[in-house]
């Protein structure tokens, strides 16, 4: 199993400090190679928190978050950083490209110090995403959709076992969102990654293997 969340609990302090708010209440979820799941639910229901726990960006209060059989919730920061770099790719709603770097340089950042073959692999991914003529452009010279596709390429450059996508089409127009959804699903199947997608889009969720709703702390 590529990703296993077991009995995940997460709380946050209430604004007045009087109690802790239950965000995730005994959540369990598992995905193997090539599987995809869309997580839907109302705003503030904890979808992004769940995704961050799966991606090793945030620890649970209790429970286990396993990637390739290893519990990342119990790892030290150095070990966790290596796992995130080598086994997990994350796509956010905003692209977070470095403005001083070209498109190709941005995609190669997770591989630093990179070798020539990694540069070729990055160029191949960007070509697949329709960005072969934009390799030496800077983010300010690109459209929002092009920047988001570049962020997708950056998440894929190390061929992760798990791809986590948090509202990856939220800043795109409808046509670009449909295209991004197709690319997510196609690469999920071709690369046999496990894919967790957080989205408000019913159309995008319908492209995944299954859809789960997060509401009142339960999945």
mmCIF file of the C-alpha atoms, coordinates in Angstrom:
data_MODEL
# 
_entry.id   MODEL 
# 
loop_
_atom_site.group_PDB 
_atom_site.id 
_atom_site.type_symbol 
_atom_site.label_atom_id 
_atom_site.label_alt_id 
_atom_site.label_comp_id 
_atom_site.label_asym_id 
_atom_site.label_entity_id 
_atom_site.label_seq_id 
_atom_site.pdbx_PDB_ins_code 
_atom_site.Cartn_x 
_atom_site.Cartn_y 
_atom_site.Cartn_z 
_atom_site.occupancy 
_atom_site.B_iso_or_equiv 
_atom_site.pdbx_formal_charge 
_atom_site.auth_seq_id 
_atom_site.auth_comp_id 
_atom_site.auth_asym_id 
_atom_site.auth_atom_id 
_atom_site.pdbx_PDB_model_num 
ATOM 1   C CA . UNK A 1 1   ? 0.000   0.000  0.000   1.00 0.00 ? 1   UNK A CA 1 
ATOM 2   C CA . UNK A 1 2   ? 1.398   3.402  -0.994  1.00 0.00 ? 2   UNK A CA 1 
ATOM 3   C CA . UNK A 1 3   ? -0.570  5.619  1.400   1.00 0.00 ? 3   UNK A CA 1 
ATOM 4   C CA . UNK A 1 4   ? -2.358  4.579  4.588   1.00 0.00 ? 4   UNK A CA 1 
ATOM 5   C CA . UNK A 1 5   ? -3.992  6.911  7.061   1.00 0.00 ? 5   UNK A CA 1 
ATOM 6   C CA . UNK A 1 6   ? -5.021  5.080  10.201  1.00 0.00 ? 6   UNK A CA 1 
ATOM 7   C CA . UNK A 1 7   ? -7.348  6.558  12.820  1.00 0.00 ? 7   UNK A CA 1 
ATOM 8   C CA . UNK A 1 8   ? -6.194  10.122 12.205  1.00 0.00 ? 8   UNK A CA 1 
ATOM 9   C CA . UNK A 1 9   ? -7.304  12.701 14.764  1.00 0.00 ? 9   UNK A CA 1 
ATOM 10  C CA . UNK A 1 10  ? -6.592  16.424 14.435  1.00 0.00 ? 10  UNK A CA 1 
ATOM 11  C CA . UNK A 1 11  ? -7.821  19.296 16.589  1.00 0.00 ? 11  UNK A CA 1 
ATOM 12  C CA . UNK A 1 12  ? -7.160  23.039 16.683  1.00 0.00 ? 12  UNK A CA 1 
ATOM 13  C CA . UNK A 1 13  ? -7.663  25.553 19.518  1.00 0.00 ? 13  UNK A CA 1 
ATOM 14  C CA . UNK A 1 14  ? -10.946 27.444 19.442  1.00 0.00 ? 14  UNK A CA 1 
ATOM 15  C CA . UNK A 1 15  ? -10.557 31.201 18.817  1.00 0.00 ? 15  UNK A CA 1 
ATOM 16  C CA . UNK A 1 16  ? -11.447 31.993 22.447  1.00 0.00 ? 16  UNK A CA 1 
ATOM 17  C CA . UNK A 1 17  ? -9.140  29.277 23.767  1.00 0.00 ? 17  UNK A CA 1 
ATOM 18  C CA . UNK A 1 18  ? -11.941 27.602 25.717  1.00 0.00 ? 18  UNK A CA 1 
ATOM 19  C CA . UNK A 1 19  ? -11.723 24.241 23.946  1.00 0.00 ? 19  UNK A CA 1 
ATOM 20  C CA . UNK A 1 20  ? -10.212 22.413 21.012  1.00 0.00 ? 20  UNK A CA 1 
ATOM 21  C CA . UNK A 1 21  ? -12.167 22.052 17.796  1.00 0.00 ? 21  UNK A CA 1 
ATOM 22  C CA . UNK A 1 22  ? -12.330 18.551 16.299  1.00 0.00 ? 22  UNK A CA 1 
ATOM 23  C CA . UNK A 1 23  ? -11.288 18.786 12.643  1.00 0.00 ? 23  UNK A CA 1 
ATOM 24  C CA . UNK A 1 24  ? -10.537 15.144 11.801  1.00 0.00 ? 24  UNK A CA 1 
ATOM 25  C CA . UNK A 1 25  ? -12.162 12.467 13.942  1.00 0.00 ? 25  UNK A CA 1 
ATOM 26  C CA . UNK A 1 26  ? -10.755 8.947  13.532  1.00 0.00 ? 26  UNK A CA 1 
ATOM 27  C CA . UNK A 1 27  ? -10.125 9.154  9.787   1.00 0.00 ? 27  UNK A CA 1 
ATOM 28  C CA . UNK A 1 28  ? -8.799  6.122  7.887   1.00 0.00 ? 28  UNK A CA 1 
ATOM 29  C CA . UNK A 1 29  ? -7.958  5.986  4.186   1.00 0.00 ? 29  UNK A CA 1 
ATOM 30  C CA . UNK A 1 30  ? -5.726  3.843  1.970   1.00 0.00 ? 30  UNK A CA 1 
ATOM 31  C CA . UNK A 1 31  ? -4.511  4.032  -1.632  1.00 0.00 ? 31  UNK A CA 1 
ATOM 32  C CA . UNK A 1 32  ? -2.319  1.712  -3.664  1.00 0.00 ? 32  UNK A CA 1 
ATOM 33  C CA . UNK A 1 33  ? -0.417  2.232  -6.917  1.00 0.00 ? 33  UNK A CA 1 
ATOM 34  C CA . UNK A 1 34  ? -2.477  3.835  -9.653  1.00 0.00 ? 34  UNK A CA 1 
ATOM 35  C CA . UNK A 1 35  ? -5.463  4.585  -7.418  1.00 0.00 ? 35  UNK A CA 1 
ATOM 36  C CA . UNK A 1 36  ? -7.041  8.025  -7.208  1.00 0.00 ? 36  UNK A CA 1 
ATOM 37  C CA . UNK A 1 37  ? -9.482  9.528  -4.718  1.00 0.00 ? 37  UNK A CA 1 
ATOM 38  C CA . UNK A 1 38  ? -11.187 12.911 -4.622  1.00 0.00 ? 38  UNK A CA 1 
ATOM 39  C CA . UNK A 1 39  ? -11.909 14.462 -1.219  1.00 0.00 ? 39  UNK A CA 1 
ATOM 40  C CA . UNK A 1 40  ? -14.879 16.818 -1.288  1.00 0.00 ? 40  UNK A CA 1 
ATOM 41  C CA . UNK A 1 41  ? -16.808 18.671 1.395   1.00 0.00 ? 41  UNK A CA 1 
ATOM 42  C CA . UNK A 1 42  ? -17.771 22.136 2.612   1.00 0.00 ? 42  UNK A CA 1 
ATOM 43  C CA . UNK A 1 43  ? -15.194 24.871 3.139   1.00 0.00 ? 43  UNK A CA 1 
ATOM 44  C CA . UNK A 1 44  ? -13.529 24.555 6.520   1.00 0.00 ? 44  UNK A CA 1 
ATOM 45  C CA . UNK A 1 45  ? -14.295 20.855 6.842   1.00 0.00 ? 45  UNK A CA 1 
ATOM 46  C CA . UNK A 1 46  ? -10.610 19.882 7.074   1.00 0.00 ? 46  UNK A CA 1 
ATOM 47  C CA . UNK A 1 47  ? -9.921  18.690 3.525   1.00 0.00 ? 47  UNK A CA 1 
ATOM 48  C CA . UNK A 1 48  ? -6.633  20.559 3.223   1.00 0.00 ? 48  UNK A CA 1 
ATOM 49  C CA . UNK A 1 49  ? -5.609  19.490 6.728   1.00 0.00 ? 49  UNK A CA 1 
ATOM 50  C CA . UNK A 1 50  ? -6.158  15.859 5.766   1.00 0.00 ? 50  UNK A CA 1 
ATOM 51  C CA . UNK A 1 51  ? -4.131  16.333 2.586   1.00 0.00 ? 51  UNK A CA 1 
ATOM 52  C CA . UNK A 1 52  ? -1.301  18.010 4.515   1.00 0.00 ? 52  UNK A CA 1 
ATOM 53  C CA . UNK A 1 53  ? -1.133  15.095 6.958   1.00 0.00 ? 53  UNK A CA 1 
ATOM 54  C CA . UNK A 1 54  ? -0.958  12.607 4.081   1.00 0.00 ? 54  UNK A CA 1 
ATOM 55  C CA . UNK A 1 55  ? 1.808   14.700 2.473   1.00 0.00 ? 55  UNK A CA 1 
ATOM 56  C CA . UNK A 1 56  ? 3.842   15.011 5.669   1.00 0.00 ? 56  UNK A CA 1 
ATOM 57  C CA . UNK A 1 57  ? 3.328   18.775 5.858   1.00 0.00 ? 57  UNK A CA 1 
ATOM 58  C CA . UNK A 1 58  ? 1.453   18.632 9.161   1.00 0.00 ? 58  UNK A CA 1 
ATOM 59  C CA . UNK A 1 59  ? 1.402   16.025 11.968  1.00 0.00 ? 59  UNK A CA 1 
ATOM 60  C CA . UNK A 1 60  ? -1.794  14.481 13.336  1.00 0.00 ? 60  UNK A CA 1 
ATOM 61  C CA . UNK A 1 61  ? -2.622  14.655 17.043  1.00 0.00 ? 61  UNK A CA 1 
ATOM 62  C CA . UNK A 1 62  ? -2.887  10.869 16.983  1.00 0.00 ? 62  UNK A CA 1 
ATOM 63  C CA . UNK A 1 63  ? -3.042  8.046  14.480  1.00 0.00 ? 63  UNK A CA 1 
ATOM 64  C CA . UNK A 1 64  ? -0.615  6.897  11.805  1.00 0.00 ? 64  UNK A CA 1 
ATOM 65  C CA . UNK A 1 65  ? 0.249   8.314  8.378   1.00 0.00 ? 65  UNK A CA 1 
ATOM 66  C CA . UNK A 1 66  ? 2.163   5.689  6.399   1.00 0.00 ? 66  UNK A CA 1 
ATOM 67  C CA . UNK A 1 67  ? 3.891   6.231  3.073   1.00 0.00 ? 67  UNK A CA 1 
ATOM 68  C CA . UNK A 1 68  ? 5.245   3.052  1.495   1.00 0.00 ? 68  UNK A CA 1 
ATOM 69  C CA . UNK A 1 69  ? 4.917   1.331  4.878   1.00 0.00 ? 69  UNK A CA 1 
ATOM 70  C CA . UNK A 1 70  ? 6.791   3.990  6.919   1.00 0.00 ? 70  UNK A CA 1 
ATOM 71  C CA . UNK A 1 71  ? 4.978   6.142  9.487   1.00 0.00 ? 71  UNK A CA 1 
ATOM 72  C CA . UNK A 1 72  ? 5.911   9.702  8.517   1.00 0.00 ? 72  UNK A CA 1 
ATOM 73  C CA . UNK A 1 73  ? 4.041   11.145 11.512  1.00 0.00 ? 73  UNK A CA 1 
ATOM 74  C CA . UNK A 1 74  ? 6.748   9.739  13.804  1.00 0.00 ? 74  UNK A CA 1 
ATOM 75  C CA . UNK A 1 75  ? 9.756   10.899 11.753  1.00 0.00 ? 75  UNK A CA 1 
ATOM 76  C CA . UNK A 1 76  ? 12.210  13.648 12.625  1.00 0.00 ? 76  UNK A CA 1 
ATOM 77  C CA . UNK A 1 77  ? 12.332  16.679 10.343  1.00 0.00 ? 77  UNK A CA 1 
ATOM 78  C CA . UNK A 1 78  ? 15.448  15.593 8.442   1.00 0.00 ? 78  UNK A CA 1 
ATOM 79  C CA . UNK A 1 79  ? 14.132  12.103 7.677   1.00 0.00 ? 79  UNK A CA 1 
ATOM 80  C CA . UNK A 1 80  ? 10.698  13.492 6.839   1.00 0.00 ? 80  UNK A CA 1 
ATOM 81  C CA . UNK A 1 81  ? 12.193  16.036 4.422   1.00 0.00 ? 81  UNK A CA 1 
ATOM 82  C CA . UNK A 1 82  ? 13.911  13.218 2.517   1.00 0.00 ? 82  UNK A CA 1 
ATOM 83  C CA . UNK A 1 83  ? 10.667  11.240 2.240   1.00 0.00 ? 83  UNK A CA 1 
ATOM 84  C CA . UNK A 1 84  ? 8.736   14.305 1.063   1.00 0.00 ? 84  UNK A CA 1 
ATOM 85  C CA . UNK A 1 85  ? 11.382  15.018 -1.562  1.00 0.00 ? 85  UNK A CA 1 
ATOM 86  C CA . UNK A 1 86  ? 11.716  11.475 -2.886  1.00 0.00 ? 86  UNK A CA 1 
ATOM 87  C CA . UNK A 1 87  ? 8.264   9.942  -2.480  1.00 0.00 ? 87  UNK A CA 1 
ATOM 88  C CA . UNK A 1 88  ? 5.647   12.711 -2.301  1.00 0.00 ? 88  UNK A CA 1 
ATOM 89  C CA . UNK A 1 89  ? 4.643   15.349 -4.825  1.00 0.00 ? 89  UNK A CA 1 
ATOM 90  C CA . UNK A 1 90  ? 2.351   18.237 -3.872  1.00 0.00 ? 90  UNK A CA 1 
ATOM 91  C CA . UNK A 1 91  ? 0.389   20.618 -6.099  1.00 0.00 ? 91  UNK A CA 1 
ATOM 92  C CA . UNK A 1 92  ? -1.227  23.604 -4.391  1.00 0.00 ? 92  UNK A CA 1 
ATOM 93  C CA . UNK A 1 93  ? -3.963  25.957 -5.581  1.00 0.00 ? 93  UNK A CA 1 
ATOM 94  C CA . UNK A 1 94  ? -1.279  28.580 -6.159  1.00 0.00 ? 94  UNK A CA 1 
ATOM 95  C CA . UNK A 1 95  ? 1.787   27.597 -8.130  1.00 0.00 ? 95  UNK A CA 1 
ATOM 96  C CA . UNK A 1 96  ? 4.447   29.088 -5.791  1.00 0.00 ? 96  UNK A CA 1 
ATOM 97  C CA . UNK A 1 97  ? 7.011   29.276 -8.588  1.00 0.00 ? 97  UNK A CA 1 
ATOM 98  C CA . UNK A 1 98  ? 10.144  31.271 -7.774  1.00 0.00 ? 98  UNK A CA 1 
ATOM 99  C CA . UNK A 1 99  ? 9.926   34.482 -9.845  1.00 0.00 ? 99  UNK A CA 1 
ATOM 100 C CA . UNK A 1 100 ? 13.705  34.744 -10.324 1.00 0.00 ? 100 UNK A CA 1 
ATOM 101 C CA . UNK A 1 101 ? 13.961  31.257 -11.869 1.00 0.00 ? 101 UNK A CA 1 
ATOM 102 C CA . UNK A 1 102 ? 12.999  30.095 -15.341 1.00 0.00 ? 102 UNK A CA 1 
ATOM 103 C CA . UNK A 1 103 ? 10.293  27.502 -15.824 1.00 0.00 ? 103 UNK A CA 1 
ATOM 104 C CA . UNK A 1 104 ? 12.867  24.744 -16.278 1.00 0.00 ? 104 UNK A CA 1 
ATOM 105 C CA . UNK A 1 105 ? 14.820  25.843 -13.186 1.00 0.00 ? 105 UNK A CA 1 
ATOM 106 C CA . UNK A 1 106 ? 11.629  25.876 -11.097 1.00 0.00 ? 106 UNK A CA 1 
ATOM 107 C CA . UNK A 1 107 ? 10.794  22.311 -12.109 1.00 0.00 ? 107 UNK A CA 1 
ATOM 108 C CA . UNK A 1 108 ? 14.335  21.170 -11.282 1.00 0.00 ? 108 UNK A CA 1 
ATOM 109 C CA . UNK A 1 109 ? 14.414  22.655 -7.760  1.00 0.00 ? 109 UNK A CA 1 
ATOM 110 C CA . UNK A 1 110 ? 13.408  19.380 -6.011  1.00 0.00 ? 110 UNK A CA 1 
ATOM 111 C CA . UNK A 1 111 ? 16.316  17.591 -7.720  1.00 0.00 ? 111 UNK A CA 1 
ATOM 112 C CA . UNK A 1 112 ? 19.103  20.011 -6.724  1.00 0.00 ? 112 UNK A CA 1 
ATOM 113 C CA . UNK A 1 113 ? 21.961  19.532 -7.292  1.00 0.00 ? 113 UNK A CA 1 
ATOM 114 C CA . UNK A 1 114 ? 20.617  18.219 -10.586 1.00 0.00 ? 114 UNK A CA 1 
ATOM 115 C CA . UNK A 1 115 ? 22.363  16.285 -13.366 1.00 0.00 ? 115 UNK A CA 1 
ATOM 116 C CA . UNK A 1 116 ? 21.931  16.490 -17.126 1.00 0.00 ? 116 UNK A CA 1 
ATOM 117 C CA . UNK A 1 117 ? 19.569  13.526 -17.263 1.00 0.00 ? 117 UNK A CA 1 
ATOM 118 C CA . UNK A 1 118 ? 17.278  15.228 -14.737 1.00 0.00 ? 118 UNK A CA 1 
ATOM 119 C CA . UNK A 1 119 ? 17.214  18.345 -16.895 1.00 0.00 ? 119 UNK A CA 1 
ATOM 120 C CA . UNK A 1 120 ? 16.188  16.164 -19.847 1.00 0.00 ? 120 UNK A CA 1 
ATOM 121 C CA . UNK A 1 121 ? 13.476  14.525 -17.750 1.00 0.00 ? 121 UNK A CA 1 
ATOM 122 C CA . UNK A 1 122 ? 12.162  17.952 -16.694 1.00 0.00 ? 122 UNK A CA 1 
ATOM 123 C CA . UNK A 1 123 ? 12.107  19.103 -20.312 1.00 0.00 ? 123 UNK A CA 1 
ATOM 124 C CA . UNK A 1 124 ? 10.218  15.931 -21.283 1.00 0.00 ? 124 UNK A CA 1 
ATOM 125 C CA . UNK A 1 125 ? 7.577   16.518 -18.592 1.00 0.00 ? 125 UNK A CA 1 
ATOM 126 C CA . UNK A 1 126 ? 7.157   20.151 -19.605 1.00 0.00 ? 126 UNK A CA 1 
ATOM 127 C CA . UNK A 1 127 ? 6.798   19.058 -23.219 1.00 0.00 ? 127 UNK A CA 1 
ATOM 128 C CA . UNK A 1 128 ? 4.081   16.593 -22.183 1.00 0.00 ? 128 UNK A CA 1 
ATOM 129 C CA . UNK A 1 129 ? 2.300   19.483 -20.478 1.00 0.00 ? 129 UNK A CA 1 
ATOM 130 C CA . UNK A 1 130 ? 2.534   21.660 -23.581 1.00 0.00 ? 130 UNK A CA 1 
ATOM 131 C CA . UNK A 1 131 ? 5.266   23.943 -22.232 1.00 0.00 ? 131 UNK A CA 1 
ATOM 132 C CA . UNK A 1 132 ? 8.224   23.002 -24.445 1.00 0.00 ? 132 UNK A CA 1 
ATOM 133 C CA . UNK A 1 133 ? 8.431   26.560 -25.807 1.00 0.00 ? 133 UNK A CA 1 
ATOM 134 C CA . UNK A 1 134 ? 8.399   28.106 -22.341 1.00 0.00 ? 134 UNK A CA 1 
ATOM 135 C CA . UNK A 1 135 ? 11.454  26.456 -20.739 1.00 0.00 ? 135 UNK A CA 1 
ATOM 136 C CA . UNK A 1 136 ? 13.439  29.683 -20.463 1.00 0.00 ? 136 UNK A CA 1 
ATOM 137 C CA . UNK A 1 137 ? 10.529  31.957 -19.640 1.00 0.00 ? 137 UNK A CA 1 
ATOM 138 C CA . UNK A 1 138 ? 10.033  33.404 -16.161 1.00 0.00 ? 138 UNK A CA 1 
ATOM 139 C CA . UNK A 1 139 ? 6.727   33.006 -14.265 1.00 0.00 ? 139 UNK A CA 1 
ATOM 140 C CA . UNK A 1 140 ? 5.788   36.658 -14.861 1.00 0.00 ? 140 UNK A CA 1 
ATOM 141 C CA . UNK A 1 141 ? 5.895   35.958 -18.609 1.00 0.00 ? 141 UNK A CA 1 
ATOM 142 C CA . UNK A 1 142 ? 3.405   33.065 -18.369 1.00 0.00 ? 142 UNK A CA 1 
ATOM 143 C CA . UNK A 1 143 ? -0.331  32.688 -17.914 1.00 0.00 ? 143 UNK A CA 1 
ATOM 144 C CA . UNK A 1 144 ? -1.805  31.384 -14.660 1.00 0.00 ? 144 UNK A CA 1 
ATOM 145 C CA . UNK A 1 145 ? -2.616  28.090 -16.371 1.00 0.00 ? 145 UNK A CA 1 
ATOM 146 C CA . UNK A 1 146 ? 0.926   27.693 -17.655 1.00 0.00 ? 146 UNK A CA 1 
ATOM 147 C CA . UNK A 1 147 ? 2.357   28.386 -14.193 1.00 0.00 ? 147 UNK A CA 1 
ATOM 148 C CA . UNK A 1 148 ? 0.016   25.806 -12.663 1.00 0.00 ? 148 UNK A CA 1 
ATOM 149 C CA . UNK A 1 149 ? 1.085   23.186 -15.213 1.00 0.00 ? 149 UNK A CA 1 
ATOM 150 C CA . UNK A 1 150 ? 4.705   23.971 -14.364 1.00 0.00 ? 150 UNK A CA 1 
ATOM 151 C CA . UNK A 1 151 ? 3.916   23.422 -10.672 1.00 0.00 ? 151 UNK A CA 1 
ATOM 152 C CA . UNK A 1 152 ? 2.440   20.073 -11.670 1.00 0.00 ? 152 UNK A CA 1 
ATOM 153 C CA . UNK A 1 153 ? 5.663   19.213 -13.518 1.00 0.00 ? 153 UNK A CA 1 
ATOM 154 C CA . UNK A 1 154 ? 7.701   20.197 -10.444 1.00 0.00 ? 154 UNK A CA 1 
ATOM 155 C CA . UNK A 1 155 ? 5.627   17.833 -8.285  1.00 0.00 ? 155 UNK A CA 1 
ATOM 156 C CA . UNK A 1 156 ? 6.287   14.991 -10.733 1.00 0.00 ? 156 UNK A CA 1 
ATOM 157 C CA . UNK A 1 157 ? 10.008  15.463 -11.389 1.00 0.00 ? 157 UNK A CA 1 
ATOM 158 C CA . UNK A 1 158 ? 11.139  12.926 -8.768  1.00 0.00 ? 158 UNK A CA 1 
ATOM 159 C CA . UNK A 1 159 ? 8.456   10.419 -9.871  1.00 0.00 ? 159 UNK A CA 1 
ATOM 160 C CA . UNK A 1 160 ? 6.712   10.352 -6.477  1.00 0.00 ? 160 UNK A CA 1 
ATOM 161 C CA . UNK A 1 161 ? 4.790   7.378  -5.135  1.00 0.00 ? 161 UNK A CA 1 
ATOM 162 C CA . UNK A 1 162 ? 2.072   9.728  -3.838  1.00 0.00 ? 162 UNK A CA 1 
ATOM 163 C CA . UNK A 1 163 ? 0.744   12.858 -5.513  1.00 0.00 ? 163 UNK A CA 1 
ATOM 164 C CA . UNK A 1 164 ? -1.320  15.241 -3.368  1.00 0.00 ? 164 UNK A CA 1 
ATOM 165 C CA . UNK A 1 165 ? -3.256  17.984 -5.170  1.00 0.00 ? 165 UNK A CA 1 
ATOM 166 C CA . UNK A 1 166 ? -5.045  20.728 -3.216  1.00 0.00 ? 166 UNK A CA 1 
ATOM 167 C CA . UNK A 1 167 ? -7.604  22.544 -5.388  1.00 0.00 ? 167 UNK A CA 1 
ATOM 168 C CA . UNK A 1 168 ? -5.151  22.445 -8.329  1.00 0.00 ? 168 UNK A CA 1 
ATOM 169 C CA . UNK A 1 169 ? -7.705  23.935 -10.740 1.00 0.00 ? 169 UNK A CA 1 
ATOM 170 C CA . UNK A 1 170 ? -9.115  26.569 -8.383  1.00 0.00 ? 170 UNK A CA 1 
ATOM 171 C CA . UNK A 1 171 ? -7.325  29.451 -10.111 1.00 0.00 ? 171 UNK A CA 1 
ATOM 172 C CA . UNK A 1 172 ? -7.947  28.224 -13.676 1.00 0.00 ? 172 UNK A CA 1 
ATOM 173 C CA . UNK A 1 173 ? -10.718 28.929 -16.156 1.00 0.00 ? 173 UNK A CA 1 
ATOM 174 C CA . UNK A 1 174 ? -13.110 26.096 -17.023 1.00 0.00 ? 174 UNK A CA 1 
ATOM 175 C CA . UNK A 1 175 ? -11.293 24.895 -20.145 1.00 0.00 ? 175 UNK A CA 1 
ATOM 176 C CA . UNK A 1 176 ? -7.899  24.868 -18.410 1.00 0.00 ? 176 UNK A CA 1 
ATOM 177 C CA . UNK A 1 177 ? -9.428  23.144 -15.374 1.00 0.00 ? 177 UNK A CA 1 
ATOM 178 C CA . UNK A 1 178 ? -10.826 20.330 -17.525 1.00 0.00 ? 178 UNK A CA 1 
ATOM 179 C CA . UNK A 1 179 ? -7.447  19.869 -19.220 1.00 0.00 ? 179 UNK A CA 1 
ATOM 180 C CA . UNK A 1 180 ? -5.626  19.815 -15.873 1.00 0.00 ? 180 UNK A CA 1 
ATOM 181 C CA . UNK A 1 181 ? -8.049  17.179 -14.578 1.00 0.00 ? 181 UNK A CA 1 
ATOM 182 C CA . UNK A 1 182 ? -7.359  14.980 -17.584 1.00 0.00 ? 182 UNK A CA 1 
ATOM 183 C CA . UNK A 1 183 ? -3.603  15.336 -17.113 1.00 0.00 ? 183 UNK A CA 1 
ATOM 184 C CA . UNK A 1 184 ? -3.826  14.472 -13.402 1.00 0.00 ? 184 UNK A CA 1 
ATOM 185 C CA . UNK A 1 185 ? -5.762  11.299 -14.140 1.00 0.00 ? 185 UNK A CA 1 
ATOM 186 C CA . UNK A 1 186 ? -3.674  10.244 -17.142 1.00 0.00 ? 186 UNK A CA 1 
ATOM 187 C CA . UNK A 1 187 ? -0.352  10.648 -15.358 1.00 0.00 ? 187 UNK A CA 1 
ATOM 188 C CA . UNK A 1 188 ? -1.781  8.973  -12.261 1.00 0.00 ? 188 UNK A CA 1 
ATOM 189 C CA . UNK A 1 189 ? -2.471  5.885  -14.365 1.00 0.00 ? 189 UNK A CA 1 
ATOM 190 C CA . UNK A 1 190 ? 0.655   5.990  -16.520 1.00 0.00 ? 190 UNK A CA 1 
ATOM 191 C CA . UNK A 1 191 ? 3.085   6.556  -13.641 1.00 0.00 ? 191 UNK A CA 1 
ATOM 192 C CA . UNK A 1 192 ? 1.055   4.379  -11.238 1.00 0.00 ? 192 UNK A CA 1 
ATOM 193 C CA . UNK A 1 193 ? 1.153   7.018  -8.523  1.00 0.00 ? 193 UNK A CA 1 
ATOM 194 C CA . UNK A 1 194 ? -1.397  7.135  -5.746  1.00 0.00 ? 194 UNK A CA 1 
ATOM 195 C CA . UNK A 1 195 ? -3.376  10.377 -6.126  1.00 0.00 ? 195 UNK A CA 1 
ATOM 196 C CA . UNK A 1 196 ? -5.276  12.303 -3.443  1.00 0.00 ? 196 UNK A CA 1 
ATOM 197 C CA . UNK A 1 197 ? -7.201  15.261 -4.843  1.00 0.00 ? 197 UNK A CA 1 
ATOM 198 C CA . UNK A 1 198 ? -8.980  17.908 -2.768  1.00 0.00 ? 198 UNK A CA 1 
ATOM 199 C CA . UNK A 1 199 ? -11.529 19.793 -4.841  1.00 0.00 ? 199 UNK A CA 1 
ATOM 200 C CA . UNK A 1 200 ? -14.828 21.663 -4.858  1.00 0.00 ? 200 UNK A CA 1 
ATOM 201 C CA . UNK A 1 201 ? -15.363 20.720 -8.505  1.00 0.00 ? 201 UNK A CA 1 
ATOM 202 C CA . UNK A 1 202 ? -17.861 17.914 -9.045  1.00 0.00 ? 202 UNK A CA 1 
ATOM 203 C CA . UNK A 1 203 ? -16.604 17.468 -12.615 1.00 0.00 ? 203 UNK A CA 1 
ATOM 204 C CA . UNK A 1 204 ? -13.005 17.073 -11.483 1.00 0.00 ? 204 UNK A CA 1 
ATOM 205 C CA . UNK A 1 205 ? -13.973 14.715 -8.656  1.00 0.00 ? 205 UNK A CA 1 
ATOM 206 C CA . UNK A 1 206 ? -15.929 12.555 -11.102 1.00 0.00 ? 206 UNK A CA 1 
ATOM 207 C CA . UNK A 1 207 ? -12.736 11.901 -13.077 1.00 0.00 ? 207 UNK A CA 1 
ATOM 208 C CA . UNK A 1 208 ? -11.159 10.099 -10.122 1.00 0.00 ? 208 UNK A CA 1 
ATOM 209 C CA . UNK A 1 209 ? -11.637 6.422  -9.225  1.00 0.00 ? 209 UNK A CA 1 
ATOM 210 C CA . UNK A 1 210 ? -13.695 7.285  -6.154  1.00 0.00 ? 210 UNK A CA 1 
ATOM 211 C CA . UNK A 1 211 ? -15.011 10.300 -4.273  1.00 0.00 ? 211 UNK A CA 1 
ATOM 212 C CA . UNK A 1 212 ? -15.210 10.647 -0.493  1.00 0.00 ? 212 UNK A CA 1 
ATOM 213 C CA . UNK A 1 213 ? -16.925 13.452 1.411   1.00 0.00 ? 213 UNK A CA 1 
ATOM 214 C CA . UNK A 1 214 ? -15.432 14.987 4.550   1.00 0.00 ? 214 UNK A CA 1 
ATOM 215 C CA . UNK A 1 215 ? -18.057 16.474 6.843   1.00 0.00 ? 215 UNK A CA 1 
ATOM 216 C CA . UNK A 1 216 ? -18.190 17.044 10.615  1.00 0.00 ? 216 UNK A CA 1 
ATOM 217 C CA . UNK A 1 217 ? -14.797 15.422 11.049  1.00 0.00 ? 217 UNK A CA 1 
ATOM 218 C CA . UNK A 1 218 ? -15.791 12.154 9.379   1.00 0.00 ? 218 UNK A CA 1 
ATOM 219 C CA . UNK A 1 219 ? -14.861 10.789 5.964   1.00 0.00 ? 219 UNK A CA 1 
# 
